[in-house]
């Protein structure tokens, strides 16, 4: 079947449909993508996520995880977790020179300021 003006016709129908206008999805990108470079050293990149149920997970290079149940997803709780479970337990300040590259979280507000 050949429909030479299908794009224009569909666009016209969608623009007049109340449900389409109320529930439309914005596909426009607001900024460029930020590809993640693979880590070179263990514990060089961190991935931080807040999750409801614990799923199988592992680190980017060291193939290990650190997890703790937190009452609230706050910057203070995350900072305490990183210090108590990673820096102290792994002796991170002696293991990796400088600070690791903390990867973007799962979008939780307030975590970007760590």
C-alpha positions as a printed NumPy array, in Angstrom:
array([[ 0.   ,  0.   ,  0.   ],
       [ 1.378,  3.421, -0.916],
       [ 0.346,  6.432,  1.193],
       [ 2.422,  9.389,  0.04 ],
       [ 1.295, 11.826,  2.785],
       [ 1.117,  9.386,  5.716],
       [ 3.434, 11.474,  7.911],
       [ 1.37 , 14.651,  7.44 ],
       [-1.915, 12.783,  7.944],
       [-0.764, 11.073, 11.152],
       [ 0.656, 14.344, 12.486],
       [-2.687, 16.06 , 11.801],
       [-4.705, 13.291, 13.509],
       [-2.435, 13.226, 16.569],
       [-2.529, 17.029, 16.903],
       [-6.355, 16.911, 17.138],
       [-6.596, 13.921, 19.501],
       [-7.187, 15.007, 23.157],
       [-5.703, 11.78 , 24.597],
       [-2.614, 12.122, 22.417],
       [-2.091, 15.691, 23.663],
       [-2.607, 14.821, 27.347],
       [-0.357, 11.755, 27.368],
       [ 2.207, 12.504, 24.697],
       [ 5.809, 11.554, 25.355],
       [ 8.493, 14.171, 24.809],
       [11.208, 12.492, 22.74 ],
       [13.334, 15.632, 22.461],
       [16.785, 15.31 , 24.006],
       [17.704, 18.238, 26.222],
       [21.444, 17.688, 26.115],
       [24.028, 15.478, 24.479],
       [24.614, 11.942, 25.742],
       [27.525, 11.381, 28.121],
       [29.152,  8.045, 27.25 ],
       [30.941,  6.337, 30.129],
       [34.542,  5.328, 29.566],
       [35.498,  1.858, 30.824],
       [37.494,  1.83 , 34.075],
       [41.225,  1.17 , 33.962],
       [41.769,  0.329, 37.651],
       [39.531, -1.41 , 40.218],
       [37.374,  1.04 , 42.216],
       [38.127,  3.8  , 39.674],
       [34.434,  4.2  , 38.747],
       [31.557,  3.901, 41.152],
       [27.927,  3.31 , 40.256],
       [25.449,  4.443, 42.922],
       [21.79 ,  3.437, 42.804],
       [18.911,  3.511, 45.234],
       [16.723,  0.46 , 44.769],
       [13.622, -1.003, 46.337],
       [14.56 , -4.672, 46.119],
       [18.138, -5.833, 45.967],
       [19.046, -7.31 , 42.606],
       [22.218, -9.104, 41.527],
       [24.869, -6.442, 40.998],
       [28.645, -6.073, 40.784],
       [31.203, -3.3  , 40.497],
       [32.501, -2.007, 37.198],
       [36.021, -3.457, 37.452],
       [36.637, -5.147, 40.822],
       [33.56 , -7.418, 40.493],
       [32.459, -6.705, 44.069],
       [29.632, -4.791, 45.724],
       [28.923, -2.87 , 48.888],
       [25.333, -2.468, 50.059],
       [23.438, -1.093, 53.042],
       [19.768, -0.469, 53.743],
       [19.263,  3.268, 54.298],
       [16.221,  4.819, 55.925],
       [16.246,  7.743, 53.503],
       [18.007,  8.495, 50.209],
       [19.952, 11.565, 51.362],
       [23.388, 12.915, 50.54 ],
       [24.4  , 12.601, 54.209],
       [23.392,  8.915, 54.37 ],
       [25.242,  8.199, 51.108],
       [28.381,  9.999, 52.324],
       [28.328,  8.047, 55.612],
       [27.854,  4.778, 53.711],
       [30.787,  5.513, 51.376],
       [33.047,  6.46 , 54.296],
       [32.086,  3.607, 56.648],
       [31.666,  0.742, 54.166],
       [34.168,  1.601, 51.443],
       [36.87 ,  3.997, 52.664],
       [37.343,  2.398, 56.094],
       [36.668, -1.243, 55.105],
       [38.821, -1.209, 51.97 ],
       [41.423,  1.299, 53.103],
       [40.57 ,  3.227, 49.96 ],
       [42.872,  6.164, 50.69 ],
       [45.859,  3.777, 50.53 ],
       [44.535,  1.644, 47.666],
       [43.675,  4.235, 45.011],
       [45.56 ,  7.511, 44.603],
       [43.133, 10.43 , 44.396],
       [39.366, 10.213, 44.406],
       [37.41 ,  7.78 , 42.234],
       [35.186,  8.969, 39.417],
       [31.636,  8.7  , 40.803],
       [29.28 ,  7.788, 37.97 ],
       [25.82 ,  9.328, 37.596],
       [23.276,  7.906, 40.001],
       [19.806,  6.697, 39.108],
       [18.424, 10.239, 39.158],
       [17.769, 10.644, 42.878],
       [17.61 , 14.327, 43.761],
       [20.405, 15.706, 45.92 ],
       [22.891, 12.94 , 45.232],
       [24.745, 14.841, 42.499],
       [26.369, 17.058, 45.129],
       [28.456, 14.267, 46.712]])
